[in-house]
Amino acid sequence: MIKFPNLLGAGAALAAASIVMTGLAVNNARSQTMKDCCDDTAINYSKDLWSAMESAGLAGKGAKDDKPYKGQAPHGAVLETIHSEVTVGSYFFGLLGGYKGKVVVKRNYGGDGVSIDAVSKDRKKFLKAVTVMFKREAGYDKDNGDWFWVKYKADGSLHTNPKGMMLAGRVMKGADKGCISCHSLVKDKDYLFGKLN
């Protein structure tokens, strides 16, 4: 025979635990949006973003090719730019959780002998960096369009600046040079240069 008071007590405990876990998740999400550039939270988020881009065929070994074009500093001599959407932090085959946002993936090619033709024939040889802008949730960085900035190496690890700072998050926010400063020149175009699709 089932004793209802025990069943109700267990249900109440489960509900209370659920409320506590939800509160922790919300506080964690809030703290992630409030932290400065390039800390452990940003670095971990960049790993989740790389994983989402790999799953979408935008980065890594299975990355889909786009049409290379002549680039310029500070990126590569030859570039590929892809505009898409990815969901970061999802689970259960991408069906649950996560945040879906716009992503701009710029593949930066350089090195001896680099040209549009050479890159078309051997992208792996010339790929120097994958620079990415990912549109985070509203409030992540309202001063700068809520973009998450990251500079990856070809293998998905992070590039660093000369001071050893890993380049992920609100990179160089408030500085007079760097990602945000440069892209602020086209703030009216949602910080996007060049081709928009």
N, C-alpha and C positions, 0 to 999 in steps of 0.2 A: 504494500500500500504506500502511495506517495504522500509525503507530508507537505502540504502546500506552503506553510511558513518557511521551510527550508528551501523550497524551490524559489519562492519569492525573494528570499535573502540572497540566493546565488545569482538570481537575475539582476537584483539591485547592485550587487558587487560588480557584476560584469558591465552593467551600464556605467557605473562610476569609473571603472578602469578605462572604458572607451572614451569617456569625457576627458579624463586626465591625458590619455594618449593624444587625443585630438588637440587639446590645448598645447601639449608639448610640440606637436607638429607645426601648429600655427606659430608658436614662439620661435621655433627653429627657422621657419620660412622667413619670419620678420627679421631675425638676426642675420640671416644670409643676405637680405637686401640692404642692411645697414652697415656691413663691414667694408673696410677700405679695399683698395686694389690689391690683388696678387697675394692674398693670404691663403691659408689652407682651404677655406671654403671656396674661394674662386678657383683654386687649382683643382680641387675635387670636381667642381662644376664643369671645368674645362674637359675633364676626363669623360664625364657623362655626355657632354656635347659632342666630343669626338666619336664616341660610341654611337650616338644617334646619327651622326653624319655618315659613319661607316655603314650602318644599317640601311640608310637611304641611298647608298651608292655615290655619296658626295666626297668621300675621303677614304684613304687607305688603299689596300691592294685592289679592291674591286671598284674603285672610283670610275664613274662614267666620264668620258672625255667631252670637252667642249671645244669651241673654236679658239685656238690661241691667237693673240693679237699683240702688237708692239706695246710694251709697257714703259714705265718711267719710275724714277726714284720716288719714294723710298722702297717701292716694291721691286719687281724684277724687270729685266730687259724684255721678257716675254711674259704675258699673263693669260690666265683663263679666269673668267668670273662667272659664277653660277648663282642665281637667285632661286631660292626654294623655301620650303618649310620643313621643320623637323620637330619632333616631340622629345624633350629632354626629361629624363628621370622616370620614364614609364616602366611598367612591369607587366607580367602576364602577356607576353607577345605583343607589347605595345598597346594593349587594349585598356589598361587601367593606369591612372595616375599621370604624372608628368605635366609638362607645360609645352604647348605648341606655339611656336613663334617663327617669324621670318628669319631666314639665315642667308647671309651673303658669304660665299666661299670664294676666296681669291687665291689661286695657285700662282706662286711666284717662281719663275724660272730664271736661271742665270748660270754663269760659268763660261769657261773657254769654249768657243765655237757655238754659243747659243744663238739660235735664230728661230723664227717661226717654223721653218721647215725642219730643222734639227729637233725641236721640241715635239713636233707632230710625229716624228719617227721614233723618238726615245724620251718620253716624258720623265721616266724614272732617273735618267742620267742627269737631267738639268733642274729637277725640282729642289728648290732651296728652302721654301717655306710655304705654309698654308695659313693665310691671314683670314680671320673670320669675324664677322659682326653677327651677333644673335640678338634678336629683339626679345628682351626679357619682359616679365610682367610689369604692369603699370606701377610706378613707384620705385622700381629698382634703382634708377638714376634719372629722375625726372628732369634734371638740369641738362642732360645730354641724350634725350630721346629714348631712354631705357635700354640702350645698347650695351651688350656684354662684348668686350673686345678680347681677342686672343691671337697669339702668333705661335703656330705649331711648326715643328720640324716635320719632315716627310713621314716619319714613323709615328706621329701623334704625340710625341713628347713635346715639352714646351721650350721655346727659345727664351733666352734671358737677355737682359740689357747689360751694359758693361759693368754695372754694379752687382750683377748676379740676381737681380729681381726677375722672377718668372713672369712672363707677360700674359696675364689672364685677369679679366675683371674690368675694373674702371681704370684702364691703363693710362698713366700719366694725367689723370684728372687734375685740372687746375694748373697744369704746366703750360708754358708757351710753345712747346713742341711735343710731338708724339701723336698717337692715333686720334685722340679726341680733339686736340687743338687743330690738327690738319682738317679733319672732317667737319669741324665747326664752320669752316668756310662755306659749306653747302648745307647748313642747318635747315634752311628753308626747303631743301629737298630730302629731308629726313636723314641728313648726314651721308647721303649716297652720291658718289661721283660716278661718272661714266654711264655705261649701259644699265638700264633699270629692269631688264627682264631677260 
